[in-house]
Amino acid sequence: MQGRGEAWWRQLSGYQWTVLAVAWLGWVFDVFDTSLFFLAKQPMVQEFFGKEAYAPGGRGTVVEGIILGCFYAGWAVGGLIFGILADRWGRARTMILTILLYSLFTGLTWFVQTWEQMAAVRFLTALGIGGEWAAGTALIAEVLPNRTRAMAAGFLQSAAAIGPVLAALANLALKDHSWRWLFLVGIAPALLTLVIRWKVREPERWTQALGQAGTKGGALQTLRELFGSQPWRRHAWLALAMAVVGILGASNISYWLPNLVKEASPGLADEAVRARQSYAQMILHLGTIVGVFLFPALCDRIGRRSAFAWAFALTPVVVALATFAKPGYAGLLMVAPLMGFTAIGLTSGFPLYFPELFPTRFRATGMGFAYNTGRILQVPWPILTGWIIASLGGVGVGVGLTALVYLAGLAAVAFAPETRGRPLPD
């Protein structure tokens, strides 16, 4: 028997490491794909509308917000649909399908000619991205030992830092070329499906639960079980509230950071601004990489509820420093890692906490509902942010509104269950 004091990575078998690595790479490419658009959106809008799109009264930020809203909607639909399918078809099979889906539509982005086409392609890309998270997180929770899951969750969510850094490096390398080249790079994740097909098998916990429950009733039966009884129904709604706050805040900060950099760089050539945006994104995620490892450890030390409460309370303070304080480019580089540490770091608690809220037979469905369906509620937010920026002429005011949603997160945490030290429910 392995000792409690043994380092968590030494407690994993070779196969468990393979599963963790595959899930991590899947999430790296998810976030990489998402971040490609964050960096390509301004050159894309200028190609479609001209540079006057970002002049006072221009519609550039409004279009950016609408496209992100479509992306959130696709993420939500994909998370719900593929979360259910992961409970019915299996975790590994669903990961293969979702990775192929978002790789295909990322590559097809090369051919878009209007912003409406871009919105449609981003919606379809997000279907795969939303579904991959639910399947991969359930796979990790069911294959790894309970005592290793906190640090494994931090390792898994470190993809939230690695993916954007890879996108920033690609943007730097291609800064003198059309934004379309970035999306050809996004086809690469399709190769990961070959590894999944050869190396990953379905978790025994899932196959046993499926054998006991059978397949009768399909997806509707899975949803009926989730929402048909307590405490699972209550857990689903509380997890949804926490996910909406955490993901909305982290996404809004990442999405509009290039705009904050551009606003703080008046008079610079476009190539210089793109370089600054790449550097700012990399520095933001230096804080993320620290946060995603420390936050799960904090969850284990002081409890899930207390850790989330502290993060929801501190994040709006940091966001205000980056927006309402108008720190300039140098100041942004100083505040950016703090935003990554708090706003994005707290999301590493979701793959640790959410599997603990649902039993095996509909774990992926519950997590898919909480983490991804919450994005439906986020759809108006980037549109509203873009409209405020265009109307008031300041990026910081629109982005600073993100801070308001963390009050809802604090309210949800007050009613959430504490699961530290408890085994996964079966």
C-alpha positions, 0 to 999 in steps of 0.5 A: 500500500502506498504511503500518504506522504508519498508524492502524488505523481509517484502514486500513479501507474504508467497507464494513469499517467497516460490518461492524465497526459491525454486529457491534459493535451486535449484541454491544452488544445481546447484553450489554444484554439480559443486563444487563437481567436482572441489574438486574431479578432482585431486583424480579422475585424479590420479586414472586414470593416477597415480600421474605422471599425475601432474609431469612436462609434465604430462597431468593432468591439460590438462584432467581437462581442457577438462572435464570442457570444456565439462561441459561448452558445456553442460551448454550452450546447456541446457541453450538454450534448457531449456530456450526456453522450460521454455517459452513454457512449464512453469517455474516450470515444466522446473525446475522439469525436469532440477533438476531431470536431473542433480541429476540423472547424478551426481549419475551416476558419481559413475560408471565412469571408464575413464576420457572420461566417466567422460567428457560425464557424466559431459556434461549430468549433465550440461544440467540440471544445465544450464536449471535450472538457466534460468527457476528459474531466470525468475520465480523470476523476474515474481513473486516478486515485482519490488522494491524487486528484487535487494535484492532478486537477492543478496539472490538468488545468495548467493547460489554461496557461500552456494553451494561450502561451502556445497561441501567443508564440504562434501569433508572434511567429506569424505577426507579419502574415495574415491572421488566417494562418493562425487557424491552420495551426489549429488543425494539429490536435486531430493527431491526438485522437490517434493516441486516444484510440490506441492507448485509452480504454473506458474506466472500469467505474463507468463500465460497471455503472453502465452495466448496472443501469443499462442503456434504457431511456438514453439521454433523457433518462440520464437527465431525469436522474440528474434533476429528479432527486436531491441532492443531485438537482441542488448540486447541479444548480449550485455548480452551474452558478459557480461555473458561470461566475468563474468562467465568465470572469476568466474568459472576459479578462482573457478576451479583452486583454488584447483590447486593453493592450491596444488602448494602452499603445497609441500610435504604435504600428499594428505589428508592434501592437500584435507583439505587445498583445502576445507578450501580455498574454504570456505574462497573464498566464504566468500567473495562471500557471501558479494559480492552477497549482496552488488553488487545488492545494488550497482546496485540500488545505482549507476546504473547497468552499473557503477556497472558492470564497477567497478567490471570488472575493479577491478577483474583483479587486485585481480586475479593478486595478487593471481596468478602472485604474488605467495603469498603462502598458507597463502597469498592465504587465504588472497586474496581468499575472495577478488576474491570471492567478486569481480569476483563471487560477480558481477554475482549476477547482472545478475539475476537482470539485464538480466530480465530487458532486455527482454519482458515476452514472451521470457524472459527465452529464452533471459536469457538462451541465454545470461547466458548459451550459452555464455559458448560455447565461454568458452569451449576453455578457461579451455583447454587452461589454462590447456595446459599452466599450463602443458607447463609452469609448473605454475598454476598461469600463466594459471589462471592469464590469466583470467584477460585479459577477463575483458577488453571485459566486460568493452567494452560491458558495454559501449554499454549496456542500463541502466535499473535502476528504469524501470519496466520489459518490457512486 
